[in-house]
């Protein structure tokens, strides 16, 4: 695998938001050689100076929730003739852009919330290990993901003044390391288009926009959780989430807990929050069909006003 050996980043004294940086990455096994990593980084990043856009905000905004892209996943033995490859992923990205454009009214900003498992795995395994996946090689997963997400973000930039992406990097398939590397490349690739990408490595985190508090998690992290959070709320899970909200003083806001992991859509209300499970961009593979269900690919699009308690909720089923 890869690991961060050394890095530095220095702000430009003459221009706010402009930085110079250097990253030194080491390799342990057969993920990518240093030369391959350098080649990919050079292809998407201005090597010397990077201007990171500031986050755009607007009173009216759209949240696009996507999850479990599993770029590079391979389906060989589907009993429902499910297929998934780069072409299918690109087609689903185009469907998403079309529906967001249909729902757009006066909103000036779209926030793309990417809830984890962006890539299928690491050297053919989940980052936790022990679960063989038969994924495409790591380098192909990387390229498929960057191409698809670049298309999504740049297409949305043609519709909105502000495009922000928040990535939940801490998930059980691609983990903090692999997800962070791909999403950092994406961050610098789209920065020149005025698109802001933010990467978060916590198991769970939140942001406040007006009267709304959004709490994001994949639902199963790369290390600590013995069991993922379920499709349905239980009294124990309700208690855990409520403790988080209370500790962070979020109970006076409209609280939205948004997660992925299960490749299924679910929407219900707990004691003091909304509990939303986001379907998978991939849908079901042969493993999921055999052990869980033939879940359908999809995403969720919600429209908010930062000063109002109401919002619209839209589920998109992808072909």
Buried (B, 14 or more C-beta within 10 A) or exposed (E): BBEEEEEEEEEEEEEEEEEEBEBEBEBEEEBBEEEBBBEBBEEBBEEEEBBBBEEBBBBBBBBBBBBBBBBBBBBEEBEEEBEBEBEBBBEBBEBBBEBBEEBBEEBBBBBBBBBBBBBBBBBBBBBBEEEEBBBBBBBBBBBBBBBBBBBBBBBBBEBBEBBBBBBBBBBBBBBBBBBBBBBBBBBBBBBEEBBBBBBBBEBBBBBEBBBBBBBBBBBBBBEEBEEBBBBEBEEEBBEEBBEBBEEBEBEEBBBBBBBBBBBBBBEEEBEBBBBBBBBBBBBBBBBBBEEEEEBBBBBBBBBBBBEEEEBEEBBBEBE
